[in-house]
Amino acid sequence: MAESLQNGLVLATQVARETPVRRSANGLNFATFGETGVPDLDLDRMLEAVPAPIVAALKANTYYFVPLALREKPEAIDAKVRQQTPAVVAHDWTDELSDAAICHRNVELGSGHRGVFISTRLMGDRFALSFEFFINVAHAFVDQSGVPEAFSDLVWQQALDSVRGETSFDAWESRHLALGRNPGSAEDDRRPASRREQRAVRGSAARAFTAAAESTPNAGEAPVDEKEQKGFFESSFADAVAIYLLSLALDFDYGELREREYPLLAPNALAARLRLVSELYPPNSGYDFAVRYRRRS
Protein backbone atom coordinates (compact mmCIF):
# COMPACT_ATOMS: atom_id res chain seq x y z
CA MET A 1 0.00 0.00 0.00
CA ALA A 2 1.24 3.50 -0.81
CA GLU A 3 3.04 5.08 2.14
CA SER A 4 1.59 8.27 3.59
CA LEU A 5 3.72 11.42 3.44
CA GLN A 6 1.72 13.50 5.90
CA ASN A 7 -1.87 13.40 7.19
CA GLY A 8 -2.90 10.70 4.73
CA LEU A 9 -1.32 12.40 1.69
CA VAL A 10 0.41 10.23 -0.89
CA LEU A 11 2.41 11.01 -4.01
CA ALA A 12 0.24 10.61 -7.09
CA THR A 13 3.10 8.89 -8.88
CA GLN A 14 3.39 6.42 -5.99
CA VAL A 15 -0.32 5.68 -6.18
CA ALA A 16 0.06 5.05 -9.91
CA ARG A 17 3.05 2.80 -9.35
CA GLU A 18 1.60 0.70 -6.52
CA THR A 19 -2.15 0.58 -7.17
CA PRO A 20 -3.30 -2.28 -9.41
CA VAL A 21 -4.72 -1.02 -12.68
CA ARG A 22 -7.88 -2.70 -13.93
CA ARG A 23 -9.57 -2.68 -17.30
CA SER A 24 -13.30 -2.16 -17.72
CA ALA A 25 -15.35 -4.35 -20.04
CA ASN A 26 -15.02 -1.76 -22.82
CA GLY A 27 -11.25 -1.44 -22.39
CA LEU A 28 -10.74 1.65 -20.21
CA ASN A 29 -7.79 1.56 -17.81
CA PHE A 30 -8.73 2.61 -14.28
CA ALA A 31 -7.89 2.15 -10.61
CA THR A 32 -9.34 3.14 -7.25
CA PHE A 33 -7.41 4.32 -4.21
CA GLY A 34 -8.57 5.06 -0.68
CA GLU A 35 -12.10 5.68 0.58
CA THR A 36 -13.72 6.85 -2.64
CA GLY A 37 -17.32 6.38 -1.51
CA VAL A 38 -18.29 5.14 -5.00
CA PRO A 39 -20.10 1.75 -5.20
CA ASP A 40 -18.53 -0.67 -7.67
CA LEU A 41 -21.77 -1.01 -9.64
CA ASP A 42 -22.03 2.75 -10.15
CA LEU A 43 -18.38 2.96 -11.18
CA ASP A 44 -18.74 0.11 -13.67
CA ARG A 45 -21.91 1.61 -15.16
CA MET A 46 -20.12 4.93 -15.68
CA LEU A 47 -16.93 3.47 -17.15
CA GLU A 48 -18.65 1.07 -19.50
CA ALA A 49 -20.84 3.81 -20.98
CA VAL A 50 -17.92 5.03 -23.12
CA PRO A 51 -18.27 3.60 -26.66
CA ALA A 52 -15.42 1.48 -27.98
CA PRO A 53 -14.29 3.95 -30.72
CA ILE A 54 -13.79 6.62 -28.04
CA VAL A 55 -12.00 4.21 -25.70
CA ALA A 56 -9.57 3.38 -28.52
CA ALA A 57 -8.29 6.97 -28.45
CA LEU A 58 -7.66 6.91 -24.68
CA LYS A 59 -5.04 4.16 -24.44
CA ALA A 60 -2.46 6.55 -22.95
CA ASN A 61 -4.75 7.48 -20.05
CA THR A 62 -5.42 5.66 -16.80
CA TYR A 63 -8.24 7.05 -14.66
CA TYR A 64 -7.57 7.00 -10.92
CA PHE A 65 -10.57 7.51 -8.66
CA VAL A 66 -9.28 8.89 -5.38
CA PRO A 67 -10.97 10.66 -2.45
CA LEU A 68 -9.17 13.95 -3.08
CA ALA A 69 -6.59 15.13 -5.61
CA LEU A 70 -4.89 18.25 -4.34
CA ARG A 71 -3.98 21.42 -6.15
CA GLU A 72 -0.34 22.12 -6.81
CA LYS A 73 1.47 23.13 -3.58
CA PRO A 74 -1.62 23.08 -1.31
CA GLU A 75 -1.33 25.13 1.87
CA ALA A 76 -2.63 22.18 3.90
CA ILE A 77 0.85 20.62 3.96
CA ASP A 78 4.11 22.14 5.13
CA ALA A 79 6.63 23.83 2.84
CA LYS A 80 9.20 21.02 2.92
CA VAL A 81 6.66 18.42 1.80
CA ARG A 82 5.25 20.79 -0.85
CA GLN A 83 8.66 21.06 -2.46
CA GLN A 84 8.92 17.30 -2.68
CA THR A 85 5.37 16.53 -3.80
CA PRO A 86 4.29 18.27 -7.02
CA ALA A 87 1.20 16.06 -7.17
CA VAL A 88 -0.40 14.42 -4.14
CA VAL A 89 -3.70 12.71 -3.34
CA ALA A 90 -5.47 12.05 -0.05
CA HIS A 91 -6.43 8.59 1.19
CA ASP A 92 -9.62 9.98 2.74
CA TRP A 93 -11.68 13.12 3.15
CA THR A 94 -10.91 15.83 5.68
CA ASP A 95 -12.38 19.32 5.81
CA GLU A 96 -8.89 20.85 5.79
CA LEU A 97 -7.72 18.92 2.75
CA SER A 98 -10.97 19.47 0.86
CA ASP A 99 -10.19 23.19 0.78
CA ALA A 100 -6.97 22.36 -1.08
CA ALA A 101 -8.53 19.83 -3.45
CA ILE A 102 -9.35 20.11 -7.14
CA CYS A 103 -11.88 18.20 -9.24
CA HIS A 104 -9.16 16.39 -11.19
CA ARG A 105 -5.42 16.46 -11.68
CA ASN A 106 -3.49 15.24 -14.72
CA VAL A 107 -0.11 13.70 -13.94
CA GLU A 108 2.45 12.62 -16.54
CA LEU A 109 3.65 9.12 -15.64
CA GLY A 110 6.37 8.71 -18.26
CA SER A 111 6.62 6.82 -21.56
CA GLY A 112 3.67 8.74 -22.95
CA HIS A 113 1.30 7.65 -20.20
CA ARG A 114 -0.91 9.97 -18.16
CA GLY A 115 -2.78 9.49 -14.93
CA VAL A 116 -6.04 11.38 -14.53
CA PHE A 117 -6.77 11.60 -10.79
CA ILE A 118 -10.44 12.37 -10.12
CA SER A 119 -11.60 13.57 -6.69
CA THR A 120 -14.63 11.44 -5.95
CA ARG A 121 -15.34 12.97 -2.55
CA LEU A 122 -15.61 16.49 -3.97
CA MET A 123 -18.57 15.39 -6.07
CA GLY A 124 -21.91 15.65 -4.38
CA ASP A 125 -23.57 12.77 -6.21
CA ARG A 126 -23.37 10.27 -9.05
CA PHE A 127 -24.40 12.93 -11.58
CA ALA A 128 -21.52 15.25 -10.65
CA LEU A 129 -18.93 12.48 -10.61
CA SER A 130 -20.11 11.09 -13.95
CA PHE A 131 -20.04 14.48 -15.66
CA GLU A 132 -16.56 15.25 -14.31
CA PHE A 133 -15.31 11.92 -15.66
CA PHE A 134 -17.03 12.30 -19.03
CA ILE A 135 -15.76 15.85 -19.52
CA ASN A 136 -12.22 14.54 -19.01
CA VAL A 137 -12.83 11.66 -21.42
CA ALA A 138 -14.34 13.98 -24.04
CA HIS A 139 -11.49 16.51 -24.00
CA ALA A 140 -8.88 13.74 -24.18
CA PHE A 141 -10.78 12.23 -27.10
CA VAL A 142 -10.92 15.55 -28.97
CA ASP A 143 -7.20 16.12 -28.37
CA GLN A 144 -6.44 12.76 -29.97
CA SER A 145 -9.06 12.53 -32.72
CA GLY A 146 -10.07 16.08 -33.58
CA VAL A 147 -13.58 17.15 -34.62
CA PRO A 148 -15.57 15.33 -37.32
CA GLU A 149 -16.37 17.53 -40.31
CA ALA A 150 -20.06 16.68 -40.07
CA PHE A 151 -20.20 18.02 -36.53
CA SER A 152 -18.30 21.20 -37.44
CA ASP A 153 -20.73 21.81 -40.31
CA LEU A 154 -23.73 21.33 -38.02
CA VAL A 155 -22.63 23.64 -35.21
CA TRP A 156 -21.40 26.33 -37.58
CA GLN A 157 -24.74 26.41 -39.34
CA GLN A 158 -26.40 26.71 -35.93
CA ALA A 159 -24.09 29.62 -35.13
CA LEU A 160 -24.95 31.35 -38.42
CA ASP A 161 -28.62 30.78 -37.62
CA SER A 162 -28.10 32.51 -34.24
CA VAL A 163 -29.37 29.51 -32.31
CA ARG A 164 -29.74 30.55 -28.69
CA GLY A 165 -27.20 29.61 -26.01
CA GLU A 166 -24.32 27.14 -25.84
CA THR A 167 -23.11 24.05 -23.97
CA SER A 168 -20.26 25.69 -22.01
CA PHE A 169 -18.74 29.08 -21.43
CA ASP A 170 -15.78 28.24 -23.68
CA ALA A 171 -18.07 27.27 -26.56
CA TRP A 172 -20.32 30.30 -25.99
CA GLU A 173 -17.41 32.75 -25.94
CA SER A 174 -15.45 31.29 -28.88
CA ARG A 175 -18.58 31.06 -31.02
CA HIS A 176 -19.33 34.76 -30.60
CA LEU A 177 -15.72 35.81 -31.05
CA ALA A 178 -15.48 33.72 -34.22
CA LEU A 179 -18.36 35.75 -35.65
CA GLY A 180 -16.88 39.06 -34.50
CA ARG A 181 -19.42 39.56 -31.73
CA ASN A 182 -18.99 40.57 -28.11
CA PRO A 183 -20.14 37.61 -25.98
CA GLY A 184 -21.17 39.95 -23.18
CA SER A 185 -23.62 41.90 -25.32
CA ALA A 186 -25.35 39.12 -27.23
CA GLU A 187 -28.96 40.02 -26.66
CA ASP A 188 -30.25 36.92 -28.44
CA ASP A 189 -28.67 34.81 -25.67
CA ARG A 190 -30.30 36.62 -22.77
CA ARG A 191 -33.78 35.08 -22.92
CA PRO A 192 -35.75 32.44 -24.84
CA ALA A 193 -37.05 33.77 -28.13
CA SER A 194 -40.54 33.29 -29.47
CA ARG A 195 -40.97 31.52 -32.81
CA ARG A 196 -41.64 34.87 -34.49
CA GLU A 197 -38.45 36.31 -33.01
CA GLN A 198 -36.48 33.23 -34.06
CA ARG A 199 -37.70 33.62 -37.65
CA ALA A 200 -36.75 37.29 -37.57
CA VAL A 201 -33.28 36.50 -36.24
CA ARG A 202 -32.73 33.84 -38.88
CA GLY A 203 -33.89 36.22 -41.58
CA SER A 204 -31.63 39.06 -40.43
CA ALA A 205 -28.70 36.65 -40.08
CA ALA A 206 -29.26 35.39 -43.61
CA ARG A 207 -29.44 38.94 -44.98
CA ALA A 208 -26.27 39.90 -43.10
CA PHE A 209 -24.52 36.79 -44.38
CA THR A 210 -25.56 37.62 -47.97
CA ALA A 211 -24.38 41.21 -47.63
CA ALA A 212 -21.03 40.10 -46.23
CA ALA A 213 -20.62 37.54 -49.02
CA GLU A 214 -21.28 40.19 -51.67
CA SER A 215 -18.73 42.57 -50.14
CA THR A 216 -15.87 40.11 -49.69
CA PRO A 217 -13.56 38.68 -52.37
CA ASN A 218 -14.46 35.08 -51.49
CA ALA A 219 -18.08 34.89 -52.53
CA GLY A 220 -20.31 32.94 -50.18
CA GLU A 221 -18.03 33.29 -47.14
CA ALA A 222 -18.58 35.63 -44.21
CA PRO A 223 -15.41 36.87 -42.45
CA VAL A 224 -14.64 34.76 -39.38
CA ASP A 225 -11.86 34.45 -36.84
CA GLU A 226 -10.53 31.02 -37.78
CA LYS A 227 -8.67 30.50 -34.50
CA GLU A 228 -11.82 31.16 -32.48
CA GLN A 229 -13.86 29.08 -34.90
CA LYS A 230 -11.55 26.11 -34.34
CA GLY A 231 -11.86 26.64 -30.59
CA PHE A 232 -15.64 26.69 -30.93
CA PHE A 233 -15.66 23.43 -32.87
CA GLU A 234 -13.42 21.72 -30.31
CA SER A 235 -15.27 23.01 -27.23
CA SER A 236 -18.75 22.30 -28.56
CA PHE A 237 -17.75 18.81 -29.72
CA ALA A 238 -16.17 17.93 -26.36
CA ASP A 239 -19.30 19.22 -24.62
CA ALA A 240 -21.57 17.20 -26.90
CA VAL A 241 -19.57 14.01 -26.36
CA ALA A 242 -19.61 14.51 -22.58
CA ILE A 243 -23.38 15.17 -22.49
CA TYR A 244 -23.99 12.19 -24.77
CA LEU A 245 -21.96 9.89 -22.48
CA LEU A 246 -23.79 11.28 -19.45
CA SER A 247 -27.12 10.47 -21.10
CA LEU A 248 -25.98 6.87 -21.62
CA ALA A 249 -24.92 6.41 -18.01
CA LEU A 250 -27.99 7.90 -16.32
CA ASP A 251 -31.20 9.81 -16.89
CA PHE A 252 -30.94 13.52 -16.17
CA ASP A 253 -32.68 16.81 -16.81
CA TYR A 254 -30.78 19.04 -19.23
CA GLY A 255 -31.49 21.98 -16.94
CA GLU A 256 -29.12 20.45 -14.38
CA LEU A 257 -26.23 21.60 -16.57
CA ARG A 258 -27.25 25.24 -16.27
CA GLU A 259 -24.57 27.73 -15.21
CA ARG A 260 -24.74 31.44 -14.55
CA GLU A 261 -22.10 32.64 -17.03
CA TYR A 262 -23.96 31.72 -20.20
CA PRO A 263 -27.41 30.52 -21.37
CA LEU A 264 -27.89 26.86 -22.21
CA LEU A 265 -28.12 25.83 -25.84
CA ALA A 266 -31.67 25.54 -27.16
CA PRO A 267 -32.93 21.95 -26.62
CA ASN A 268 -33.64 21.25 -30.30
CA ALA A 269 -30.14 22.35 -31.28
CA LEU A 270 -28.58 20.20 -28.57
CA ALA A 271 -30.67 17.21 -29.64
CA ALA A 272 -29.36 17.58 -33.20
CA ARG A 273 -25.77 17.57 -31.93
CA LEU A 274 -26.33 14.56 -29.68
CA ARG A 275 -28.06 12.54 -32.39
CA LEU A 276 -25.10 13.12 -34.68
CA VAL A 277 -22.66 12.06 -31.96
CA SER A 278 -24.72 8.91 -31.34
CA GLU A 279 -24.58 8.08 -35.06
CA LEU A 280 -20.81 8.51 -35.09
CA TYR A 281 -20.26 6.57 -31.85
CA PRO A 282 -23.17 4.19 -31.23
CA PRO A 283 -23.86 3.06 -27.64
CA ASN A 284 -22.29 -0.11 -26.31
CA SER A 285 -24.46 -3.16 -25.73
CA GLY A 286 -26.69 -2.61 -22.70
CA TYR A 287 -26.87 1.18 -23.18
CA ASP A 288 -29.49 3.22 -25.00
CA PHE A 289 -29.62 6.79 -26.23
CA ALA A 290 -32.84 8.80 -26.25
CA VAL A 291 -33.87 12.45 -26.12
CA ARG A 292 -37.12 13.12 -24.31
CA TYR A 293 -38.87 16.49 -24.19
CA ARG A 294 -40.81 17.53 -21.13
CA ARG A 295 -44.33 18.64 -21.86
CA ARG A 296 -45.26 22.03 -20.52
CA SER A 297 -48.03 21.86 -17.96
Summary of the structure (lengths in Angstrom):
residues: 297
radius of gyration: 21.7
end to end distance: 55.7
largest distance: 68.8
contacts: 888
relative contact order: 0.13
helix: 49%
strand: 13%
